[in-house]
Amino acid sequence: MTANLALTIADNLARVRERIAAAEARYGRPPGSVALLAVSKVHGADSVAAAHAAGQAAFGESYVQEALDKQAALAHLPLTWHFIGRVQTNKTRDIAGHFAWVHGLCELKHARRLGAQRPAALGPLACCVQVNLSGEASKGGLAPEAVADFIAACRGIDGIGVQGLMTLPAPADDLAAQRRPFAALRALRERLATPALPLPTLSMGMTDDLEAAIAEGATMVRVGTAIFGARVGTAHR
């Protein structure tokens, strides 16, 4: 790890944390109520190590083999790994065995495979159900009206635990437009949450719209570019 890389990532992390804290204060959220997930996909192990040295412990990856390589290189560090890409059937065993969280769960066959393949010693795999609020065919996720039945089915699967909802809305330029899909996800969570299944996690918001997400109740924002810079190279999938 170069000194310049460590300083750049530390400075970037500090600025992102300042943005989160400012948004929490502006929108009446308790300090520290929004967790930061550093999206490290297509960035090397040195970048992850630099972020960890600056106090970051949770990292998001989209490509299984790339993530496994980084996990092996950084096994000496106490990191929490979140899988944030599309779940593929032939990758569920690796995901179940090497990640603490899955953010894009939206197919029952994948939920069943992840549960069956989850090592018991690791405890249940924390999952966020992906919701497609825009209806875009190119986006993964369930239609809002399908989420309740999906969660009910997942509750019967050992090895996983549904912790909340996530979404990846279409980009928007102004704050009001950015807030609308996040408000819709929050409202859906409020309708579905019960004392037995509180769905505490709303995973939503990225570099360009994290303030809007925090305004609407995000508990976790997924930030890559503002921490690590623009993606470079080709992902090792």
C-alpha positions as a Python dict, from the first residue, in 0.01 Angstrom:
ca = {
    (1, 'M'): (0, 0, 0),
    (2, 'T'): (141, 339, -96),
    (3, 'A'): (128, 635, 140),
    (4, 'N'): (-59, 840, -122),
    (5, 'L'): (-327, 573, -159),
    (6, 'A'): (-374, 549, 216),
    (7, 'L'): (-400, 926, 255),
    (8, 'T'): (-639, 967, -37),
    (9, 'I'): (-877, 696, 83),
    (10, 'A'): (-861, 819, 443),
    (11, 'D'): (-945, 1172, 327),
    (12, 'N'): (-1227, 1047, 106),
    (13, 'L'): (-1371, 839, 388),
    (14, 'A'): (-1363, 1137, 621),
    (15, 'R'): (-1556, 1346, 368),
    (16, 'V'): (-1817, 1074, 317),
    (17, 'R'): (-1863, 1038, 692),
    (18, 'E'): (-1904, 1414, 717),
    (19, 'R'): (-2176, 1400, 449),
    (20, 'I'): (-2356, 1124, 635),
    (21, 'A'): (-2335, 1307, 967),
    (22, 'A'): (-2458, 1631, 809),
    (23, 'A'): (-2753, 1452, 649),
    (24, 'E'): (-2839, 1281, 976),
    (25, 'A'): (-2846, 1619, 1148),
    (26, 'R'): (-3039, 1792, 869),
    (27, 'Y'): (-3313, 1530, 851),
    (28, 'G'): (-3352, 1460, 1222),
    (29, 'R'): (-3183, 1121, 1221),
    (30, 'P'): (-2997, 1012, 1535),
    (31, 'P'): (-2620, 1051, 1506),
    (32, 'G'): (-2461, 727, 1394),
    (33, 'S'): (-2791, 575, 1277),
    (34, 'V'): (-2671, 533, 917),
    (35, 'A'): (-2405, 271, 850),
    (36, 'L'): (-2153, 310, 570),
    (37, 'L'): (-2086, 18, 337),
    (38, 'A'): (-1772, 83, 132),
    (39, 'V'): (-1824, -60, -216),
    (40, 'S'): (-1483, -196, -303),
    (41, 'K'): (-1567, -392, -620),
    (42, 'V'): (-1310, -342, -898),
    (43, 'H'): (-1066, -195, -647),
    (44, 'G'): (-774, -392, -513),
    (45, 'A'): (-694, -539, -176),
    (46, 'D'): (-458, -249, -105),
    (47, 'S'): (-751, -8, -131),
    (48, 'V'): (-958, -217, 109),
    (49, 'A'): (-665, -233, 352),
    (50, 'A'): (-626, 145, 331),
    (51, 'A'): (-994, 194, 407),
    (52, 'H'): (-971, -45, 701),
    (53, 'A'): (-671, 147, 834),
    (54, 'A'): (-893, 457, 825),
    (55, 'G'): (-1159, 285, 1035),
    (56, 'Q'): (-1385, 116, 778),
    (57, 'A'): (-1481, -248, 844),
    (58, 'A'): (-1773, -328, 609),
    (59, 'F'): (-1714, -376, 237),
    (60, 'G'): (-1943, -451, -56),
    (61, 'E'): (-1848, -672, -349),
    (62, 'S'): (-2038, -769, -665),
    (63, 'Y'): (-1812, -1028, -827),
    (64, 'V'): (-1761, -1349, -634),
    (65, 'Q'): (-1415, -1454, -751),
    (66, 'E'): (-1276, -1103, -715),
    (67, 'A'): (-1415, -1091, -363),
    (68, 'L'): (-1275, -1432, -269),
    (69, 'D'): (-929, -1323, -384),
    (70, 'K'): (-947, -1012, -167),
    (71, 'Q'): (-1079, -1205, 129),
    (72, 'A'): (-786, -1445, 105),
    (73, 'A'): (-536, -1158, 82),
    (74, 'L'): (-694, -976, 376),
    (75, 'A'): (-784, -1270, 598),
    (76, 'H'): (-575, -1120, 880),
    (77, 'L'): (-810, -819, 904),
    (78, 'P'): (-1147, -819, 1087),
    (79, 'L'): (-1363, -727, 788),
    (80, 'T'): (-1732, -781, 720),
    (81, 'W'): (-1815, -870, 361),
    (82, 'H'): (-2145, -789, 190),
    (83, 'F'): (-2242, -938, -146),
    (84, 'I'): (-2421, -665, -341),
    (85, 'G'): (-2427, -808, -693),
    (86, 'R'): (-2683, -1023, -866),
    (87, 'V'): (-2698, -1367, -710),
    (88, 'Q'): (-2624, -1643, -961),
    (89, 'T'): (-2720, -2004, -901),
    (90, 'N'): (-2369, -2135, -961),
    (91, 'K'): (-2223, -1889, -709),
    (92, 'T'): (-2453, -1947, -412),
    (93, 'R'): (-2218, -2185, -229),
    (94, 'D'): (-1933, -1934, -235),
    (95, 'I'): (-2165, -1653, -130),
    (96, 'A'): (-2315, -1858, 153),
    (97, 'G'): (-1973, -1954, 283),
    (98, 'H'): (-1782, -1627, 252),
    (99, 'F'): (-2018, -1335, 310),
    (100, 'A'): (-2207, -1203, 611),
    (101, 'W'): (-2474, -1020, 407),
    (102, 'V'): (-2652, -1047, 73),
    (103, 'H'): (-2819, -728, -54),
    (104, 'G'): (-2988, -840, -372),
    (105, 'L'): (-3202, -1139, -278),
    (106, 'C'): (-3508, -1166, -503),
    (107, 'E'): (-3543, -1529, -615),
    (108, 'L'): (-3675, -1806, -392),
    (109, 'K'): (-3449, -2069, -550),
    (110, 'H'): (-3149, -1861, -450),
    (111, 'A'): (-3282, -1812, -97),
    (112, 'R'): (-3322, -2189, -60),
    (113, 'R'): (-2976, -2262, -195),
    (114, 'L'): (-2811, -1998, 22),
    (115, 'G'): (-2986, -2133, 330),
    (116, 'A'): (-2897, -2494, 255),
    (117, 'Q'): (-2535, -2407, 178),
    (118, 'R'): (-2477, -2170, 469),
    (119, 'P'): (-2228, -2322, 716),
    (120, 'A'): (-2406, -2358, 1050),
    (121, 'A'): (-2103, -2226, 1237),
    (122, 'L'): (-2143, -1888, 1067),
    (123, 'G'): (-2502, -1834, 1179),
    (124, 'P'): (-2781, -1718, 946),
    (125, 'L'): (-2685, -1520, 638),
    (126, 'A'): (-2830, -1169, 670),
    (127, 'C'): (-3034, -1079, 363),
    (128, 'C'): (-3196, -769, 218),
    (129, 'V'): (-3474, -827, -33),
    (130, 'Q'): (-3423, -626, -351),
    (131, 'V'): (-3725, -426, -462),
    (132, 'N'): (-3763, -294, -818),
    (133, 'L'): (-3965, 23, -769),
    (134, 'S'): (-3930, 154, -1124),
    (135, 'G'): (-4036, -158, -1310),
    (136, 'E'): (-3725, -136, -1529),
    (137, 'A'): (-3661, -470, -1696),
    (138, 'S'): (-3286, -411, -1674),
    (139, 'K'): (-3299, -387, -1296),
    (140, 'G'): (-3321, -687, -1068),
    (141, 'G'): (-3564, -710, -783),
    (142, 'L'): (-3921, -791, -695),
    (143, 'A'): (-4225, -582, -770),
    (144, 'P'): (-4345, -418, -447),
    (145, 'E'): (-4664, -625, -442),
    (146, 'A'): (-4460, -949, -446),
    (147, 'V'): (-4238, -869, -149),
    (148, 'A'): (-4470, -980, 133),
    (149, 'D'): (-4513, -1331, -5),
    (150, 'F'): (-4143, -1360, -78),
    (151, 'I'): (-4048, -1264, 278),
    (152, 'A'): (-4305, -1507, 418),
    (153, 'A'): (-4150, -1788, 212),
    (154, 'C'): (-3799, -1692, 323),
    (155, 'R'): (-3897, -1711, 689),
    (156, 'G'): (-3931, -2087, 648),
    (157, 'I'): (-3573, -2128, 523),
    (158, 'D'): (-3308, -2215, 778),
    (159, 'G'): (-2970, -2056, 727),
    (160, 'I'): (-3088, -1712, 617),
    (161, 'G'): (-3252, -1420, 793),
    (162, 'V'): (-3432, -1135, 618),
    (163, 'Q'): (-3306, -811, 773),
    (164, 'G'): (-3470, -556, 546),
    (165, 'L'): (-3510, -415, 198),
    (166, 'M'): (-3284, -262, -64),
    (167, 'T'): (-3333, -80, -391),
    (168, 'L'): (-3128, 62, -675),
    (169, 'P'): (-3336, 340, -833),
    (170, 'A'): (-3277, 510, -1163),
    (171, 'P'): (-3049, 815, -1139),
    (172, 'A'): (-3218, 1149, -1081),
    (173, 'D'): (-3075, 1500, -1078),
    (174, 'D'): (-3270, 1681, -809),
    (175, 'L'): (-3325, 1597, -445),
    (176, 'A'): (-3704, 1568, -467),
    (177, 'A'): (-3683, 1318, -753),
    (178, 'Q'): (-3413, 1123, -571),
    (179, 'R'): (-3624, 1101, -257),
    (180, 'R'): (-3935, 955, -419),
    (181, 'P'): (-3818, 593, -466),
    (182, 'F'): (-3653, 593, -127),
    (183, 'A'): (-3975, 716, 30),
    (184, 'A'): (-4161, 435, -147),
    (185, 'L'): (-3920, 174, -8),
    (186, 'R'): (-3954, 317, 342),
    (187, 'A'): (-4334, 307, 315),
    (188, 'L'): (-4319, -54, 197),
    (189, 'R'): (-4099, -149, 490),
    (190, 'E'): (-4340, 21, 729),
    (191, 'R'): (-4630, -178, 587),
    (192, 'L'): (-4447, -511, 608),
    (193, 'A'): (-4259, -481, 937),
    (194, 'T'): (-4396, -666, 1239),
    (195, 'P'): (-4270, -715, 1595),
    (196, 'A'): (-4161, -1066, 1494),
    (197, 'L'): (-3992, -942, 1177),
    (198, 'P'): (-3901, -574, 1222),
    (199, 'L'): (-3700, -541, 896),
    (200, 'P'): (-3460, -293, 1054),
    (201, 'T'): (-3237, -242, 749),
    (202, 'L'): (-3304, -11, 456),
    (203, 'S'): (-3004, -46, 224),
    (204, 'M'): (-3037, 244, -17),
    (205, 'G'): (-2840, 542, -138),
    (206, 'M'): (-2502, 571, -309),
    (207, 'T'): (-2243, 840, -380),
    (208, 'D'): (-2473, 1070, -576),
    (209, 'D'): (-2792, 1035, -371),
    (210, 'L'): (-2700, 935, -17),
    (211, 'E'): (-2850, 1253, 131),
    (212, 'A'): (-3187, 1177, -28),
    (213, 'A'): (-3172, 821, 102),
    (214, 'I'): (-3087, 934, 454),
    (215, 'A'): (-3375, 1184, 442),
    (216, 'E'): (-3610, 893, 374),
    (217, 'G'): (-3481, 656, 639),
    (218, 'A'): (-3180, 469, 498),
    (219, 'T'): (-2996, 273, 764),
    (220, 'M'): (-2712, 174, 532),
    (221, 'V'): (-2567, 359, 234),
    (222, 'R'): (-2349, 188, -27),
    (223, 'V'): (-2068, 421, -136),
    (224, 'G'): (-1787, 336, -375),
    (225, 'T'): (-1680, 619, -605),
    (226, 'A'): (-1660, 885, -333),
    (227, 'I'): (-1427, 660, -133),
    (228, 'F'): (-1218, 474, -388),
    (229, 'G'): (-1250, 692, -697),
    (230, 'A'): (-1369, 591, -1042),
    (231, 'R'): (-1354, 223, -1126),
    (232, 'V'): (-1048, 116, -1317),
    (233, 'G'): (-951, -198, -1503),
    (234, 'T'): (-1167, -502, -1563),
    (235, 'A'): (-1342, -688, -1288),
    (236, 'H'): (-1223, -1040, -1215),
    (237, 'R'): (-1560, -1210, -1197),
}
